[in-house]
Amino acid sequence: MKNKSFMEELRKKIRKILMEAFAKEHYTERVIDRFLTPDYVTVGYEIPGKIGEYEEVGQYKLPEDIKNKVKEVSDLIQKYNFPKSKSYAIKITDIPIDKTKVEYNFDFNKEYVFAKNPILLFVDKVTNSNGNQIYAIIRANAIETAFFAKSYSMGNADPKDKMRVDAYIKNLDVIRQNKVR
């Protein structure tokens, strides 16, 4: 009788694991390889008047508290069972970049950053995903991707429309309290 009970419990655990959101390789690559693994990331700003063109200013050491938050939220969404019939954009975190802690390129005039005060962003030449916020996209209960977004790029647009999803989640308590619809 113990063996039957053990097998039933094992089946329940396996079923639960299979039903939870799973991270596709693309998502894992973006979050782990490009954000959590490196100690330093390239930072810059969007050149005024030139959408999508960036001036790199230097390297920024990622604070451990930000890395920990990204890992925590990533773990949270990977364990959650999202409805398969909907897609979601989940705001993982904002990333404030302290301009006094940037290791500026030797040929860059850092006084420009202090005088003009542009919003500093992570600049990823490999993926062309640049910004100071991180989002995850969930489709059919699978974490498709993560990307950087610029805090100022939303304007008056509806985030759902801009990210082509059914729902936008910025309050993670909705996930923690199992209230995702």
C-alpha positions, 0 to 999 in steps of 0.5 A, spaced: 500 500 500 505 504 501 508 503 494 501 505 491 501 512 495 508 513 493 507 513 486 501 517 486 504 522 490 510 522 485 505 522 479 502 529 482 509 532 483 511 530 476 504 533 473 505 539 477 512 540 474 510 539 467 504 544 468 508 550 470 511 555 466 517 553 463 523 557 460 525 557 453 532 557 451 532 564 448 529 566 455 534 563 459 540 566 454 537 573 455 537 573 463 542 568 465 548 569 459 546 577 458 544 579 465 546 575 471 552 572 469 557 578 467 559 583 473 559 589 468 554 591 462 555 596 457 551 602 458 550 608 454 544 613 452 539 614 446 542 619 442 537 625 442 533 625 436 535 619 433 531 613 435 534 606 436 541 609 436 546 609 442 552 612 445 556 608 449 559 611 455 562 605 459 561 599 463 557 599 469 557 593 475 551 590 476 549 591 483 547 584 487 541 586 489 538 587 482 541 581 480 538 577 486 531 581 484 532 578 477 533 571 479 527 571 484 522 574 479 525 569 474 524 563 479 517 566 481 515 566 474 518 559 472 514 556 477 507 559 476 502 555 472 499 561 467 493 560 463 495 557 456 490 561 453 493 568 454 500 571 453 503 576 459 508 581 459 511 581 466 515 587 469 521 584 472 524 590 475 527 597 474 534 598 473 536 605 476 543 606 473 548 610 478 552 615 473 557 616 479 558 609 479 559 608 471 566 606 469 567 611 463 570 609 457 577 613 456 575 617 450 568 619 453 567 626 456 563 624 462 561 631 464 556 630 458 552 625 462 552 630 468 551 636 465 545 634 460 543 628 464 541 623 459 537 617 462 542 611 462 541 605 459 544 598 458 546 597 451 546 590 448 549 590 441 548 582 441 541 583 441 539 590 440 535 590 446 537 596 450 533 599 456 533 600 464 527 595 465 527 588 464 520 584 462 519 577 460 514 575 455 509 569 457 505 565 451 502 559 452 505 558 459 512 558 456 517 564 458 518 566 451 523 571 452 526 577 456 528 584 454 530 590 456 525 596 455 526 604 456 522 607 461 520 613 457 518 609 451 511 607 453 509 614 452 501 614 452 501 607 449 498 601 452 503 596 454 499 590 452 498 593 445 506 595 445 508 588 447 503 584 443 500 581 449 493 579 453 495 582 459 501 586 463 503 584 470 507 590 473 505 588 480 508 581 482 503 580 488 498 578 483 503 572 481 505 571 488 497 570 490 495 566 485 491 571 482 493 571 474 487 571 470 
